[in-house]
């Protein structure tokens, strides 16, 4: 069965069933990558250490979210 046939069949389902299919497809694409997670965790640790040692200055939250 090709993708067009699958899509045509899915479109004949009721909205709730289509939603379940879409949700499942999206979840299947959103698999965590342990290597990327480790890189981000290391970067977060470096930034926290830099902040605590005074090498990095924080920005107040109201400045970060201020409309430009």
GUVEX-596846 format. One record per residue (C-alpha): residue in one letter; residue number from 1; x, y, z. Coordinates in nm, 2 decimals. Example, Ala and Ser with C-alpha at 12.3 -4.5 7.8 and 13.67 -1.06 7.14 Angstrom:
% GUVEX-596846
+---------+-----+--------+--------+--------+
! residuo ! num !     xx !     yy !     zz !
+---------+-----+--------+--------+--------+
!       A !   1 !   1.23 !  -0.45 !   0.78 !
!       S !   2 !   1.37 !  -0.11 !   0.71 !
+---------+-----+--------+--------+--------+
END
This chain:
% GUVEX-596846
+---------+-----+--------+--------+--------+
! residuo ! num !     xx !     yy !     zz !
+---------+-----+--------+--------+--------+
!       X !   1 !   0.00 !   0.00 !   0.00 !
!       X !   2 !   0.15 !   0.34 !  -0.10 !
!       X !   3 !   0.13 !   0.66 !   0.10 !
!       X !   4 !  -0.15 !   0.81 !  -0.12 !
!       X !   5 !  -0.37 !   0.50 !  -0.06 !
!       X !   6 !  -0.30 !   0.52 !   0.32 !
!       X !   7 !  -0.39 !   0.89 !   0.32 !
!       X !   8 !  -0.71 !   0.83 !   0.12 !
!       X !   9 !  -0.81 !   0.56 !   0.37 !
!       X !  10 !  -0.72 !   0.77 !   0.67 !
!       X !  11 !  -0.93 !   1.06 !   0.53 !
!       X !  12 !  -1.24 !   0.84 !   0.54 !
!       X !  13 !  -1.21 !   0.80 !   0.91 !
!       X !  14 !  -1.40 !   1.02 !   1.16 !
!       X !  15 !  -1.21 !   1.32 !   1.31 !
!       X !  16 !  -1.13 !   1.14 !   1.64 !
!       X !  17 !  -0.97 !   0.84 !   1.46 !
!       X !  18 !  -0.77 !   1.08 !   1.23 !
!       X !  19 !  -0.65 !   1.27 !   1.53 !
!       X !  20 !  -0.52 !   0.95 !   1.69 !
!       X !  21 !  -0.33 !   0.86 !   1.37 !
!       X !  22 !  -0.18 !   1.21 !   1.34 !
!       X !  23 !  -0.08 !   1.20 !   1.71 !
!       X !  24 !   0.08 !   0.86 !   1.67 !
!       X !  25 !   0.28 !   0.97 !   1.36 !
!       X !  26 !   0.41 !   1.28 !   1.53 !
!       X !  27 !   0.51 !   1.09 !   1.84 !
!       X !  28 !   0.70 !   0.84 !   1.62 !
!       X !  29 !   0.91 !   1.13 !   1.48 !
!       X !  30 !   0.98 !   1.29 !   1.81 !
!       X !  31 !   1.22 !   1.03 !   1.95 !
!       X !  32 !   1.48 !   1.16 !   2.19 !
!       X !  33 !   1.84 !   1.16 !   2.08 !
!       X !  34 !   2.06 !   1.07 !   2.38 !
!       X !  35 !   2.37 !   1.22 !   2.22 !
!       X !  36 !   2.21 !   1.55 !   2.16 !
!       X !  37 !   2.06 !   1.55 !   2.51 !
!       X !  38 !   2.40 !   1.49 !   2.66 !
!       X !  39 !   2.55 !   1.78 !   2.46 !
!       X !  40 !   2.28 !   2.01 !   2.58 !
!       X !  41 !   2.32 !   1.89 !   2.94 !
!       X !  42 !   2.69 !   1.96 !   2.92 !
!       X !  43 !   2.63 !   2.31 !   2.77 !
!       X !  44 !   2.38 !   2.39 !   3.05 !
!       X !  45 !   2.63 !   2.28 !   3.32 !
!       X !  46 !   2.90 !   2.50 !   3.16 !
!       X !  47 !   2.66 !   2.80 !   3.15 !
!       X !  48 !   2.56 !   2.75 !   3.51 !
!       X !  49 !   2.92 !   2.72 !   3.62 !
!       X !  50 !   3.01 !   3.04 !   3.43 !
!       X !  51 !   2.71 !   3.22 !   3.59 !
!       X !  52 !   2.81 !   3.11 !   3.94 !
!       X !  53 !   3.17 !   3.21 !   3.89 !
!       X !  54 !   3.08 !   3.55 !   3.76 !
!       X !  55 !   3.20 !   3.49 !   3.41 !
!       X !  56 !   2.85 !   3.51 !   3.27 !
!       X !  57 !   2.59 !   3.78 !   3.37 !
!       X !  58 !   2.23 !   3.70 !   3.40 !
!       X !  59 !   1.95 !   3.90 !   3.22 !
!       X !  60 !   1.64 !   3.99 !   3.42 !
!       X !  61 !   1.33 !   3.80 !   3.31 !
!       X !  62 !   1.14 !   4.12 !   3.24 !
!       X !  63 !   1.41 !   4.23 !   2.99 !
!       X !  64 !   1.41 !   3.89 !   2.82 !
!       X !  65 !   1.04 !   3.90 !   2.76 !
!       X !  66 !   1.01 !   4.27 !   2.69 !
!       X !  67 !   0.83 !   4.34 !   2.36 !
!       X !  68 !   1.05 !   4.50 !   2.10 !
+---------+-----+--------+--------+--------+
END
